[in-house]
């Protein structure tokens, strides 16, 4: 029996107009939105949250985008379509722990016509980020830090993996970070972290070791500006929140 994620692909591939929407990210996303409206219980960003995130993304015009948590590839298609088409260096890197999800996501991204923009990397985010920084950023002078990061994987990994991003200097003034599911199922530790003062985070780093490794203590001297945005769900049965964080500056120290 196919997994519920595989059912999404099966649905796409069986659409009578599949050749008309193939290669059109907007139309592909619309088809998936319609499917999920009829088949709930999918962990998905959806059009309401997606529009809020895209409005923020368009303000910064990113060229290097990453996400932690790919699932079946919806967010990769949703956000990667915002990359400039005529820039071969504009890329979206998606880090996914589950190889089955990654395989489905690659097919979904390919169906949307974005394989040339999106690379899906399988493995624990912390380890994959280290390899990413060493193999791509250090060897390619076109990149320094990431312009945009979307965080939507296991909620207890939000803070530990953000500390990895900080430690690897993948965040810089101007970086936009958007985290999903802040209210439901909830990521209170993450929200506390990105709204705390540098002094509070420095104390936190001293008291709380990062289980990703002692070399990933984090950078207490990053100035974050964070707001949360409430988003009613697609069927009106509840709401969630996005945390939208901007890296403002570094403090000396």
TORMARDO-731782 format. One line per 3 residues: for each residue x, y, z of N, C-alpha, C, O. Coordinates in steps of 0.1 Angstrom, whole numbers, plus 5000, padded with zeros to 4 digits. Layout:
BEGIN
X Y Z X Y Z X Y Z X Y Z  ...
! end
This chain:
BEGIN
5008 4988 5000 5000 5000 5000 5009 5012 5000 5018 5013 5008  5007 5022 4991 5015 5034 4990 5013 5043 5003 5003 5043 5009  5024 5049 5007 5024 5059 5018 5015 5071 5014 5012 5073 5002
5011 5078 5024 5002 5090 5020 5010 5100 5012 5004 5108 5005  5024 5100 5014 5032 5109 5006 5032 5105 4992 5032 5113 4982  5034 5092 4990 5034 5086 4976 5020 5089 4969 5020 5091 4957
5009 5089 4977 4996 5092 4971 4996 5106 4965 4988 5108 4955  5003 5115 4970 5004 5128 4964 5010 5128 4950 5004 5133 4940  5021 5120 4948 5026 5118 4935 5017 5111 4926 5015 5115 4914
5011 5100 4931 5002 5093 4923 4990 5101 4918 4986 5100 4906  4986 5110 4926 4975 5119 4923 4979 5129 4911 4972 5130 4901  4991 5134 4913 4996 5143 4902 4998 5136 4889 4994 5141 4878
5004 5124 4889 5007 5117 4877 4994 5111 4870 4995 5108 4858  4983 5111 4877 4971 5106 4872 4961 5117 4868 4950 5114 4862  4965 5130 4870 4956 5141 4866 4954 5141 4851 4964 5139 4843
4942 5143 4846 4940 5143 4832 4947 5155 4825 4950 5154 4813  4950 5165 4832 4957 5177 4826 4972 5178 4831 4977 5188 4831  4977 5166 4834 4991 5166 4840 5001 5173 4831 5010 5179 4836
5000 5170 4818 5010 5176 4809 5008 5191 4807 5018 5198 4803  4996 5196 4810 4994 5211 4810 5000 5218 4822 5004 5229 4821  5000 5211 4833 5006 5217 4845 5020 5213 4848 5027 5220 4856
5025 5203 4842 5039 5199 4843 5048 5210 4840 5047 5217 4829  5058 5213 4849 5067 5224 4846 5062 5238 4850 5069 5248 4848  5050 5238 4856 5045 5251 4860 5043 5250 4875 5033 5245 4880
5052 5256 4883 5052 5254 4898 5039 5259 4904 5033 5253 4913  5033 5270 4899 5021 5276 4905 5010 5266 4903 5002 5264 4912  5008 5260 4891 4997 5251 4888 4999 5238 4896 4989 5232 4900
5011 5234 4897 5014 5221 4905 5010 5223 4919 5004 5215 4925  5013 5235 4925 5010 5238 4939 4995 5239 4941 4989 5234 4951  4988 5245 4931 4973 5246 4932 4967 5232 4932 4957 5230 4939
4973 5223 4924 4967 5209 4923 4969 5202 4937 4960 5195 4941  4981 5204 4943 4983 5198 4956 4975 5204 4967 4970 5197 4976  4973 5217 4966 4964 5224 4976 4950 5218 4975 4943 5216 4985
4945 5216 4963 4932 5210 4961 4931 5196 4967 4921 5192 4973  4941 5188 4964 4942 5175 4969 4942 5174 4985 4935 5166 4991  4950 5183 4991 4951 5183 5006 4938 5189 5012 4935 5185 5023
4931 5198 5005 4918 5202 5011 4908 5190 5012 4900 5190 5021  4910 5181 5004 4901 5169 5004 4907 5157 5012 4900 5148 5015  4920 5158 5015 4927 5148 5022 4936 5154 5033 4947 5157 5030
4930 5156 5045 4937 5163 5055 4948 5154 5061 4951 5143 5057  4954 5159 5072 4965 5152 5079 4978 5152 5072 4986 5143 5074  4981 5162 5064 4994 5164 5058 5001 5175 5064 4995 5186 5067
5014 5173 5067 5022 5184 5073 5026 5193 5062 5036 5190 5055  5019 5204 5060 5021 5212 5048 5020 5227 5051 5012 5231 5059  5029 5235 5044 5028 5249 5046 5015 5255 5042 5009 5262 5049
5011 5251 5030 4998 5256 5025 4999 5270 5019 5008 5277 5021  4988 5274 5012 4988 5287 5005 4988 5299 5014 4994 5310 5011  4981 5298 5026 4980 5310 5035 4994 5314 5041 4998 5325 5040
5000 5304 5047 5013 5306 5052 5023 5309 5041 5032 5318 5042  5021 5302 5030 5030 5304 5019 5030 5318 5014 5041 5324 5011  5019 5325 5013 5018 5338 5008 5025 5348 5017 5032 5357 5013
5024 5346 5031 5030 5354 5040 5045 5353 5039 5053 5363 5039  5050 5341 5038 5065 5338 5036 5070 5344 5023 5081 5351 5023  5063 5342 5012 5067 5347 4999 5068 5363 4999 5077 5369 4993
5058 5369 5006 5058 5384 5006 5071 5388 5013 5077 5399 5009  5076 5381 5023 5088 5385 5030 5100 5382 5021 5110 5389 5021  5100 5370 5014 5111 5366 5006 5113 5376 4995 5124 5379 4991
5102 5381 4989 5104 5390 4978 5110 5404 4982 5115 5411 4973  5110 5407 4995 5116 5419 4999 5131 5418 4999 5138 5429 4997  5137 5406 5000 5151 5405 5000 5157 5399 4988 5169 5399 4986
5149 5394 4979 5154 5388 4966 5165 5379 4968 5176 5382 4963  5163 5368 4974 5174 5359 4978 5180 5351 4966 5173 5349 4956  5192 5347 4967 5199 5338 4957 5203 5325 4963 5204 5315 4956
5205 5325 4976 5209 5312 4982 5199 5310 4993 5199 5317 5003  5191 5299 4992 5181 5296 5001 5183 5281 5006 5187 5273 4999  5179 5279 5019 5180 5266 5025 5167 5263 5032 5160 5272 5037
5164 5250 5035 5154 5247 5044 5158 5234 5052 5165 5226 5047  5153 5234 5064 5155 5222 5072 5142 5215 5073 5133 5220 5080  5140 5204 5067 5128 5197 5066 5121 5198 5053 5115 5209 5050
5122 5188 5044 5117 5189 5031 5103 5183 5029 5095 5188 5022  5101 5172 5037 5089 5164 5036 5087 5160 5022 5096 5154 5016  5075 5162 5015 5073 5157 5002 5077 5168 4991 5075 5165 4979
5082 5180 4995 5088 5189 4986 5079 5201 4983 5083 5210 4975  5068 5203 4990 5059 5214 4987 5066 5228 4989 5066 5236 4980  5072 5229 5001 5079 5242 5004 5091 5245 4995 5094 5256 4991
5098 5234 4990 5109 5236 4981 5104 5242 4968 5110 5251 4963  5093 5237 4963 5087 5242 4951 5082 5256 4953 5084 5265 4945  5075 5258 4964 5068 5271 4967 5079 5282 4968 5076 5293 4963
5090 5280 4975 5100 5290 4977 5110 5291 4965 5115 5302 4962  5114 5279 4960 5124 5279 4950 5120 5286 4937 5128 5291 4929  5107 5287 4935 5101 5293 4923 5104 5309 4923 5102 5316 4913
5107 5314 4935 5110 5328 4937 5125 5331 4933 5128 5343 4932  5133 5321 4931 5147 5324 4927 5147 5330 4913 5139 5326 4904  5156 5339 4910 5157 5344 4896 5161 5333 4886 5170 5326 4888
5153 5332 4876 5154 5321 4866 5167 5323 4858 5173 5313 4854  5171 5335 4855 5182 5338 4847 5196 5338 4854 5206 5341 4848  5196 5334 4867 5208 5334 4874 5212 5319 4878 5205 5313 4886
5222 5313 4871 5225 5299 4873 5230 5296 4887 5231 5285 4891  5234 5307 4894 5240 5305 4908 5229 5306 4919 5232 5303 4930  5217 5309 4915 5206 5309 4925 5202 5295 4928 5197 5288 4919
5203 5291 4940 5200 5277 4944 5192 5276 4957 5192 5285 4965  5185 5265 4958 5177 5261 4970 5182 5248 4974 5180 5238 4967  5187 5247 4987 5192 5235 4992 5182 5230 5003 5180 5238 5013
5177 5218 5002 5167 5213 5012 5174 5201 5019 5179 5192 5013  5173 5201 5032 5179 5191 5040 5168 5182 5047 5159 5187 5054  5168 5170 5043 5157 5160 5047 5163 5148 5053 5172 5142 5047
5159 5144 5065 5164 5132 5072 5159 5119 5066 5166 5110 5065  5146 5119 5061 5140 5107 5057 5143 5105 5042 5138 5113 5034  5150 5094 5038 5153 5092 5024 5141 5089 5015 5141 5092 5003
5130 5083 5021 5118 5081 5013 5111 5094 5010 5107 5096 4999  5111 5103 5020 5105 5116 5017 5113 5123 5007 5108 5130 4998  5127 5123 5008 5135 5129 4998 5133 5124 4984 5133 5132 4975
5131 5111 4983 5129 5106 4969 5116 5111 4963 5116 5114 4952  5106 5111 4971 5093 5117 4967 5094 5131 4963 5089 5136 4953  5101 5139 4972 5103 5153 4970 5110 5156 4957 5107 5165 4949
5121 5148 4954 5128 5150 4941 5119 5149 4929 5120 5156 4919  5110 5139 4929 5101 5137 4918 5091 5148 4917 5087 5152 4907  5086 5153 4929 5077 5164 4929 5083 5177 4924 5077 5184 4916
5096 5179 4928 5103 5191 4923 5105 5190 4908 5104 5200 4901  5109 5178 4903 5111 5176 4889 5098 5178 4881 5098 5184 4871  5087 5173 4886 5074 5175 4880 5071 5190 4879 5065 5195 4869
5075 5198 4889 5073 5212 4888 5083 5220 4880 5081 5232 4878  5093 5213 4875 5103 5219 4866 5113 5227 4873 5119 5237 4867  5117 5223 4885 5126 5231 4893 5139 5223 4897 5146 5227 4906
5141 5212 4891 5153 5204 4894 5166 5211 4893 5176 5208 4899  5166 5220 4883 5179 5228 4881 5181 5238 4892 5192 5244 4893  5171 5241 4900 5173 5251 4911 5173 5244 4925 5179 5250 4934
5168 5232 4926 5167 5226 4940 5176 5214 4941 5176 5205 4932  5183 5213 4952 5191 5202 4956 5186 5197 4969 5186 5204 4979  5182 5184 4970 5178 5178 4982 5189 5169 4988 5194 5160 4981
5193 5172 5000 5204 5166 5007 5198 5157 5018 5191 5162 5027  5202 5144 5018 5196 5135 5028 5205 5133 5040 5217 5131 5038  5200 5133 5052 5207 5131 5064 5203 5140 5075 5196 5150 5073
5209 5138 5087 5206 5148 5098 5210 5162 5095 5221 5164 5089  5202 5172 5097 5205 5185 5093 5218 5190 5098 5226 5196 5091  5222 5188 5111 5234 5193 5116 5246 5188 5109 5255 5196 5105
5247 5175 5106 5258 5169 5099 5258 5174 5085 5269 5177 5079  5246 5175 5078 5246 5179 5064 5250 5193 5063 5256 5197 5053  5246 5202 5073 5250 5216 5072 5265 5218 5072 5270 5226 5066
5272 5210 5080 5286 5210 5081 5292 5207 5067 5301 5214 5063  5288 5196 5061 5293 5193 5048 5289 5203 5038 5297 5206 5029  5278 5209 5039 5273 5219 5030 5282 5231 5030 5287 5237 5020
5285 5235 5043 5294 5247 5044 5308 5245 5039 5314 5253 5033  5313 5232 5042 5326 5229 5038 5328 5227 5023 5337 5231 5017  5318 5220 5017 5319 5216 5003 5314 5226 4993 5318 5226 4981
5305 5235 4997 5299 5245 4988 5303 5259 4991 5309 5266 4982  5301 5263 5003 5303 5277 5006 5318 5281 5006 5322 5291 5001  5326 5272 5012 5340 5275 5013 5347 5274 5000 5358 5281 4998
5342 5266 4991 5348 5264 4978 5342 5273 4967 5347 5273 4956  5332 5281 4970 5325 5289 4960 5324 5303 4966 5316 5306 4974  5333 5312 4960 5333 5326 4965 5321 5334 4962 5320 5345 4967
5312 5328 4954 5300 5335 4951 5290 5336 4963 5281 5344 4964  5293 5326 4972 5284 5325 4984 5291 5329 4997 5303 5326 4998  5285 5336 5006 5290 5338 5019 5281 5332 5029 5284 5321 5034
5270 5339 5032 5260 5333 5041 5247 5330 5033 5247 5334 5021  5237 5324 5039 5225 5322 5032 5216 5334 5033 5217 5341 5043  5208 5336 5023 5199 5347 5023 5186 5344 5030 5179 5353 5036
5182 5331 5029 5169 5327 5034 5170 5313 5040 5176 5304 5034  5164 5311 5052 5164 5298 5058 5149 5295 5062 5143 5303 5069  5144 5284 5059 5131 5279 5063 5133 5268 5072 5139 5258 5069
5127 5268 5084 5129 5258 5094 5115 5251 5097 5106 5258 5101  5114 5238 5094 5102 5231 5094 5104 5216 5096 5098 5208 5089  5113 5213 5105 5115 5198 5107 5111 5195 5121 5101 5200 5126
5118 5186 5128 5114 5183 5142 5115 5195 5151 5126 5201 5151  5105 5198 5159 5104 5210 5166 5115 5210 5177 5120 5221 5180  5119 5199 5183 5130 5199 5193 5144 5201 5187 5154 5202 5194
5144 5201 5173 5157 5204 5166 5158 5218 5162 5169 5222 5157  5148 5226 5164 5149 5240 5159 5161 5248 5165 5169 5253 5158  5161 5248 5178 5172 5255 5185 5186 5249 5183 5195 5256 5179
5187 5236 5185 5201 5230 5183 5206 5232 5169 5218 5235 5167  5197 5231 5159 5202 5233 5145 5204 5247 5141 5212 5251 5133  5196 5256 5147 5198 5271 5145 5212 5274 5151 5219 5283 5145
5216 5268 5162 5229 5271 5168 5240 5266 5158 5251 5272 5158  5237 5255 5151 5247 5251 5141 5248 5261 5130 5259 5265 5126  5237 5266 5125 5237 5277 5115 5245 5289 5120 5253 5295 5112
5243 5293 5132 5251 5304 5138 5266 5301 5138 5274 5309 5134  5269 5289 5143 5283 5285 5145 5291 5284 5132 5303 5287 5131  5284 5280 5122 5290 5279 5108 5290 5292 5101 5295 5293 5089
5286 5303 5107 5285 5316 5100 5277 5316 5088 5279 5323 5078  5266 5308 5088 5257 5307 5077 5246 5318 5077 5239 5320 5068  5246 5325 5089 5237 5336 5090 5245 5349 5091 5255 5350 5097
5240 5359 5084 5246 5372 5084 5236 5383 5084 5224 5381 5081  5240 5396 5087 5230 5406 5086 5223 5406 5072 5229 5406 5062  5210 5406 5073 5202 5405 5060 5195 5392 5058 5186 5391 5051
5200 5381 5065 5194 5368 5064 5180 5368 5070 5178 5374 5080  5171 5362 5062 5157 5360 5067 5155 5346 5071 5159 5337 5064  5150 5344 5083 5147 5330 5088 5132 5330 5091 5126 5338 5098
5125 5320 5085 5111 5317 5088 5109 5303 5094 5114 5294 5088  5103 5302 5105 5101 5290 5112 5086 5287 5113 5078 5296 5116  5082 5275 5109 5068 5271 5109 5064 5264 5122 5072 5260 5130
5051 5263 5124 5045 5255 5135 5049 5260 5149 5051 5253 5158  5050 5273 5150 5054 5279 5162 5043 5277 5173 5046 5276 5185  5030 5278 5169 5020 5276 5179 5015 5261 5179 5012 5256 5190
5013 5255 5168 5008 5242 5167 5017 5233 5157 5017 5237 5146  5023 5223 5162 5023 5218 5176 5031 5226 5186 5030 5223 5198  5038 5236 5181 5045 5245 5190 5060 5243 5191 5065 5232 5191
5067 5255 5192 5081 5255 5193 5085 5266 5203 5092 5276 5199  5080 5265 5215 5083 5276 5225 5097 5279 5228 5101 5291 5230  5106 5269 5228 5120 5271 5230 5126 5279 5219 5135 5287 5222
5122 5276 5207 5128 5284 5196 5124 5298 5197 5132 5307 5195  5111 5301 5199 5106 5315 5200 5113 5322 5211 5117 5334 5210  5115 5315 5222 5122 5322 5233 5137 5325 5229 5142 5336 5233
5143 5316 5222 5157 5318 5218 5158 5330 5209 5167 5338 5211  5150 5331 5198 5152 5342 5188 5146 5355 5193 5148 5365 5186  5139 5355 5204 5134 5368 5210 5142 5372 5222 5140 5383 5228
5152 5364 5226 5160 5368 5238 5171 5377 5234 5174 5379 5223  5176 5384 5244 5187 5394 5242 5200 5386 5239 5201 5374 5243  5210 5393 5233 5223 5386 5232 5229 5381 5245 5235 5371 5246
5227 5389 5256 5232 5386 5269 5225 5373 5274 5231 5364 5280  5212 5372 5272 5205 5360 5276 5209 5348 5268 5210 5337 5274  5212 5350 5255 5216 5338 5247 5230 5334 5251 5234 5322 5251
5239 5344 5255 5252 5340 5259 5251 5332 5272 5259 5322 5273  5243 5335 5281 5241 5327 5293 5235 5314 5290 5239 5304 5296  5226 5313 5281 5220 5300 5276 5231 5291 5270 5231 5279 5273
5240 5297 5262 5250 5289 5256 5260 5283 5267 5264 5271 5265  5262 5290 5277 5271 5285 5288 5264 5274 5296 5271 5265 5300  5251 5275 5297 5244 5266 5306 5239 5253 5298 5238 5243 5304
5236 5255 5285 5229 5244 5278 5238 5240 5267 5240 5247 5257  5245 5228 5268 5253 5223 5257 5244 5219 5245 5233 5216 5246  5250 5221 5233 5243 5217 5221 5246 5202 5218 5257 5198 5217
5235 5194 5218 5237 5180 5216 5242 5176 5202 5245 5165 5199  5243 5186 5193 5249 5185 5180 5264 5184 5181 5271 5180 5172  5270 5189 5192 5284 5189 5194 5289 5202 5201 5283 5213 5199
5299 5201 5209 5304 5213 5216 5309 5224 5207 5310 5235 5212  5313 5220 5195 5318 5230 5186 5307 5239 5180 5309 5249 5173  5294 5235 5183 5283 5243 5178 5275 5250 5189 5263 5248 5191
5283 5258 5197 5278 5265 5208 5267 5275 5203 5257 5278 5210  5270 5281 5192 5261 5292 5187 5268 5306 5188 5279 5306 5193  5262 5316 5183 5268 5330 5184 5258 5338 5191 5247 5342 5186
5262 5342 5203 5253 5350 5212 5252 5364 5207 5242 5371 5210  5262 5369 5199 5262 5383 5196 5255 5386 5183 5257 5397 5177  5246 5377 5178 5238 5381 5167 5225 5388 5172 5219 5384 5181
5222 5399 5165 5210 5406 5168 5199 5401 5159 5200 5403 5147  5188 5396 5166 5177 5391 5158 5165 5401 5160 5163 5407 5171  5157 5402 5150 5144 5410 5151 5133 5400 5147 5133 5395 5135
5125 5396 5156 5115 5385 5154 5101 5390 5156 5098 5397 5166  5092 5386 5147 5078 5388 5150 5071 5375 5146 5076 5367 5138  5059 5372 5153 5051 5361 5149 5039 5366 5142 5033 5376 5145
5034 5357 5133 5022 5361 5125 5012 5349 5126 5016 5338 5123  5001 5352 5131 4990 5342 5132 4984 5339 5119 4981 5348 5111  4982 5326 5116 4976 5322 5104 4965 5312 5107 4968 5301 5112
4953 5315 5103 4942 5306 5104 4944 5294 5094 4948 5297 5083  4940 5282 5098 4943 5271 5089 4933 5271 5077 4923 5279 5077  4935 5263 5068 4928 5263 5055 4913 5260 5057 4905 5264 5049
4909 5252 5067 4895 5248 5069 4889 5255 5080 4877 5252 5084  4896 5264 5087 4890 5272 5097 4888 5265 5110 4880 5269 5119  4895 5255 5113 4894 5247 5125 4904 5251 5136 4904 5245 5147
4913 5260 5133 4923 5264 5143 4933 5274 5136 4930 5279 5125  4944 5276 5143 4954 5285 5137 4968 5281 5142 4969 5272 5150  4977 5286 5135 4991 5284 5138 4998 5297 5137 4992 5307 5135
5011 5297 5139 5019 5309 5138 5032 5307 5131 5038 5296 5132  5037 5316 5123 5050 5316 5117 5058 5326 5125 5054 5336 5130  5071 5322 5127 5081 5332 5133 5089 5337 5122 5096 5329 5115
5089 5350 5120 5097 5357 5110 5108 5364 5116 5106 5374 5124  5120 5360 5114 5132 5365 5120 5142 5371 5110 5145 5365 5100  5147 5383 5113 5157 5389 5105 5170 5391 5113 5169 5395 5124
5181 5387 5106 5194 5390 5113 5197 5404 5110 5199 5409 5099  5198 5412 5121 5200 5427 5120 5214 5431 5119 5219 5439 5111  5222 5425 5128 5236 5429 5129 5244 5420 5139 5238 5411 5145
5257 5422 5140 5265 5415 5149 5270 5425 5160 5273 5436 5156  5270 5421 5172 5276 5429 5183 5291 5425 5183 5295 5414 5180  5299 5435 5187 5313 5432 5189 5315 5422 5201 5308 5423 5211
5324 5412 5199 5326 5403 5210 5326 5389 5205 5327 5380 5213
! end
